[in-house]
């Protein structure tokens, strides 16, 4: 791990957060998987503002921070930004949605189409189905932002 790079990353994020008006925020950095650096910002009662609707603000902020870091500090660095443990809570929600849908498929014997999901969310659903529901299968369908998943019973030749 490069301590100088981590220190520069922390300073850059602190300056950005201060300029955004969230100067009282706590910033925790984990660089145990360098060059991937995990940054958790806790803006306390303002966490929802930094996360945004459906995580739009946190995604945009992560994109901007990654560009700034790659241009000014280290081209190999990658930042995974988290606001008040939003990513963990969101991952739990996606897993629960997959489990609920899978149980619905098992009960009714018919496939279920999930709402559009991004690639990260679809990966979570596929992993849940593959690891916990051996009589079901999941497949992605659609394109772009409307790409979703269908969970359905395995056909006889898949089992």
C-alpha positions, -999 to +999 in steps of 0.1 A: +000+000+000+013+035-009+006+057+022+015+089+003-012+081-023-038+073+004-030+105+021-034+125-011-067+107-018-080+116+016-070+152+012-087+155-022-119+139-010-119+161+022-115+193+000-143+182-023-166+174+005-158+207+023-165+226-009-199+208-012-208+220+023-203+187+042-172+198+061-183+180+093-183+146+077-162+117+089-141+100+062-128+065+066-103+051+041-094+014+037-066+007+013-059-030+022-067-040-015-046-012-031-048+000-059-086-002-050-093+023-022-125+021-002-138+054+011-168+057+035-181+092+041-205+097+070-223+130+067-246+120+095-281+136+089-270+147+054-261+111+041-293+110+021-283+141+002-250+126-008-266+093-018-293+109-038-324+093-055-316+057-062-280+063-055-276+087-084-255+113-064-231+087-049-225+072-084-218+106-099-196+116-070-176+084-073-172+090-111-159+125-105-136+115-076-121+087-098-114+111-126-098+136-103-076+109-087-065+093-119-056+127-134-038+142-104-026+114-081-023+079-094-036+064-127-038+029-112-060+039-082-097+031-082-121+045-056-151+027-043-172+054-026-197+047+001-219+071+020-230+060+055-230+023+046-254+029+017-238+002-005-242-025+021-279-016+027-286-015-010-269-049-015-291-064+012-322-049-005-312-064-039-305-098-023-339-097-005-357-088-038-340-118-055-350-141-026-386-129-026-389-133-064-373-167-063-398-179-036-426-165-057-414-185-087-411-216-066-446-212-052-463-204-085-441-223-109-439-194-133-411-170-141-409-135-126-394-105-144-375-081-121-374-043-127-345-029-146-312-033-128-277-021-134-249-046-140-238-047-104-273-053-091-279-080-118-247-098-107-260-099-071-293-114-082-275-140-104-253-150-075-282-153-051-301-176-075-271-197-084-260-202-048-294-207-030-320-219-055-308-250-074-342-256-091-343-220-106-323-201-132-318-165-139-311-147-171-306-111-182-327-096-209-331-062-226-306-036-233-291-005-217-310+010-188-340-013-193-319-045-189-335-067-163-336-103-150-360-131-154-360-158-127-377-190-137-378-227-130-350-247-146-361-268-176-357-306-173-325-306-194-309-279-172-311-299-140 
